[in-house]
Amino acid sequence: MLLIRDTERGEMSAYLKTGLSLRAIAEKTGRSASTISREVKRGSVTQLDTNRREVVKYFPDTGARVYQENRLHCGAPSVIMKSWDFLRFKQRITAVPIVLICYCETWQIKVLK
């Protein structure tokens, strides 16, 4: 997976302003048409023009910002905090294994036997 550089986003913006199709932009930039489509969707903003009509425009900096925000929230949730909670819970109880098994089943923690 190659990241879209800021210069490529600028090129895409210029090509969109000239009226090129997404496929034509993809051919010129050497990217997949679906990559161009997703980037345009990410960076598009709805604005009002002088006649109060909605106009959708692509902004390269918006595309980069939304991409970075999405990268922060991607991936599987960490199990570190679940493990930490489990260890704290285990310290509170003394010798009740059935309680531990119920806790593990509730939090979907696999117990090795």
C-alpha positions as CSV (number, residue, x, y, z in Angstrom):
1,M,0.0,0.0,0.0
2,L,1.5,3.3,-1.1
3,L,0.4,6.5,0.6
4,I,-0.9,9.3,-1.5
5,R,1.6,12.1,-1.3
6,D,0.6,15.8,-1.0
7,T,1.9,16.5,-4.5
8,E,-0.4,13.8,-5.9
9,R,-3.4,15.2,-4.0
10,G,-2.6,18.6,-5.6
11,E,-2.4,17.0,-9.0
12,M,-5.8,15.3,-8.4
13,S,-7.3,18.6,-7.4
14,A,-6.0,20.3,-10.5
15,Y,-7.3,17.5,-12.7
16,L,-10.7,17.6,-11.1
17,K,-10.9,21.3,-11.7
18,T,-10.2,20.8,-15.4
19,G,-13.1,18.2,-15.5
20,L,-11.2,15.0,-16.0
21,S,-12.9,11.8,-15.0
22,L,-11.7,9.7,-12.1
23,R,-10.5,7.0,-14.5
24,A,-8.5,9.6,-16.5
25,I,-6.9,10.9,-13.3
26,A,-6.1,7.4,-12.3
27,E,-4.3,6.8,-15.6
28,K,-2.4,10.1,-15.4
29,T,-1.3,9.5,-11.8
30,G,-0.6,5.8,-12.1
31,R,-3.1,4.9,-9.3
32,S,-6.1,2.7,-9.2
33,A,-9.5,4.4,-10.1
34,S,-10.8,3.1,-6.7
35,T,-8.0,4.8,-4.9
36,I,-8.7,8.1,-6.6
37,S,-12.4,7.7,-5.9
38,R,-11.8,7.0,-2.1
39,E,-9.4,10.0,-1.9
40,V,-11.9,12.3,-3.6
41,K,-14.6,11.1,-1.3
42,R,-12.4,11.7,1.7
43,G,-11.4,15.2,0.7
44,S,-14.7,16.4,-0.6
45,V,-16.6,19.1,1.3
46,T,-20.1,20.5,0.7
47,Q,-20.2,24.3,0.6
48,L,-22.7,26.9,-0.3
49,D,-22.0,29.1,-3.4
50,T,-23.0,32.7,-3.8
51,N,-26.5,31.7,-4.8
52,R,-26.9,29.5,-1.7
53,R,-26.7,26.3,-3.6
54,E,-24.8,23.3,-2.3
55,V,-21.5,22.7,-4.2
56,V,-19.2,19.7,-3.5
57,K,-15.5,20.6,-3.8
58,Y,-12.4,18.6,-3.3
59,F,-9.7,20.0,-1.0
60,P,-6.3,18.1,-0.9
61,D,-5.6,19.2,2.7
62,T,-8.9,17.9,3.9
63,G,-8.2,14.6,2.3
64,A,-4.9,14.3,4.0
65,R,-6.4,15.4,7.4
66,V,-9.3,12.9,7.2
67,Y,-6.8,10.1,6.1
68,Q,-4.7,10.8,9.2
69,E,-7.7,10.8,11.5
70,N,-8.9,7.5,10.1
71,R,-5.5,6.0,10.6
72,L,-5.6,6.8,14.3
73,H,-8.8,4.8,14.7
74,C,-8.1,1.8,12.6
75,G,-7.0,-1.6,13.7
76,A,-8.3,-4.1,16.3
77,P,-8.9,-2.8,19.8
78,S,-6.1,-3.5,22.2
79,V,-6.3,-6.3,24.7
80,I,-3.8,-4.7,27.0
81,M,-6.4,-2.8,29.0
82,K,-8.6,-6.0,29.3
83,S,-5.5,-7.8,30.6
84,W,-4.8,-5.0,33.0
85,D,-8.4,-5.0,34.3
86,F,-8.2,-8.8,34.7
87,L,-5.0,-8.6,36.7
88,R,-6.5,-6.0,39.0
89,F,-9.6,-8.1,39.3
90,K,-7.6,-11.2,40.1
91,Q,-5.7,-9.4,42.9
92,R,-9.0,-8.5,44.6
93,I,-10.2,-12.1,44.9
94,T,-8.3,-14.7,46.7
95,A,-9.1,-18.3,45.8
96,V,-12.4,-18.5,43.9
97,P,-11.6,-20.1,40.6
98,I,-15.3,-20.2,39.4
99,V,-15.4,-16.4,39.7
100,L,-12.3,-16.1,37.5
101,I,-13.9,-18.4,34.9
102,C,-17.1,-16.3,34.8
103,Y,-15.0,-13.1,34.4
104,C,-13.0,-14.7,31.6
105,E,-16.2,-15.8,29.8
106,T,-17.8,-12.3,30.2
107,W,-14.8,-10.5,28.7
108,Q,-14.2,-13.3,26.1
109,I,-10.7,-14.0,27.5
110,K,-9.3,-17.4,26.5
111,V,-8.2,-19.5,29.4
112,L,-5.6,-22.1,28.7
113,K,-6.2,-25.4,30.5
